[in-house]
Amino acid sequence: QPSSYYTGDLTTAHYKFSLTSKLPFLQPNSLLCKFARFQTYLTGQYFREQGEISRRSYAGFGHYFGIGLVGTLSDLGRFELNYTLPLKQGLNRAGLSFGFGTEFL
């Protein structure tokens, strides 16, 4: 029987596959094409609930497909504007997200 005071990370699995390419239908030397890229990705994750520490089932594994734009903001970092679709009913709804990070293209 697991302890009721368990405070560890309940994530047991995560994956991400992504493809990044130049923006379609633009000239290769255009300003937008130099600083932005188009991306598609497939990601998945599995989270356990507190009461499921001893039980493991892959029924709760969520898979998502997304498309988006990735660009650089000078030397500050990168931004992402993504639209994500869940590939399994009953999971989170499709949605738009924005992110900023320090990893560059």
N, C-alpha and C positions, 0 to 999 in steps of 0.2 A: 504494500500500500504506500503510495507516494506521500510525502509530507504535505500538510496543508499550508506550509509556509514556503513552498517552492517559489523562487523568484527568478529562475533562469529564463533565457530566451525561448519562447515557445515556437519559433520558426524552425521547421525541420527540413525544408527543401525550397530551392529557388533556382530558376534558370532564365536566361535571356539570349535570344538569337536576334541579331539585327543586321540589316543591309543599308548602307548609306551610299547615295549616288548624287551626281550633280542634278540640279533642277531640270526637269524636262521642258522642252519648247523654248529655251532661252539660249542666247548666244553665249559661247564659252567665255568670252571676255567681258560680259556684262557685269556691272557692279554687284548685283544681287547674286549672280552665279559664283562670284569670287568669295563671298562671305557667308553663303548659306548652302545647305544641302537638304535633300529629301531623304527621309528614312522610313523604313518599314521594320516592324519588329514583332516577335512572338515571345511572350513571357509567361511564366507560371510561378505560382507560389503555393505553399501549403502551410497553414497556421493551425496549431492545435489549441483547443480551449483548455482552461485550467483543469477541468475535470477529466480531460482525455490524456493525461500524462502517460498513463500506462497502456492505453489503447492507441493503436496506429492504424489508420485506414486512409486509403488514397481517394476516397469518395469526396473529401473536402479539398482536393487539389483544384485550384483555379487556373484556367488558361485564358490569356488575353492576346488579341491582335491589335496592333496600332500602326498609324501612319502619322507623319509629322514633318516639321521643319526644324533643322538644327543650324544655328548660326553663331558667328563670333561677334563679340562686342569689343572692338579695339583690342587692347591687351588685358582687359578686365576679366574676361571669361567667355562662357558660351551660354546660349539660351536654347530652350527647346519649347516648341508649341506642338502638342500631340493630341490626337484623338484616339481613344482606346475603346475597343469593343470586347466585352466578355464573350468567350466561346462556349459558355455553359449557362443554361438557364438558372435563375435563382441567385446568381452572384451579383456583384455590383452592376450598376447601370453603365451604359456607354457614356463617355464624357470627354470634355476638353480639359487639358491641363497645361500649365506653364511651369517651366523650371529654369533655374540658373545655376551654373556650376563653374568650376575653375579648370576643368579638362577641356582641351581644345580639339578641334577637328584634325 
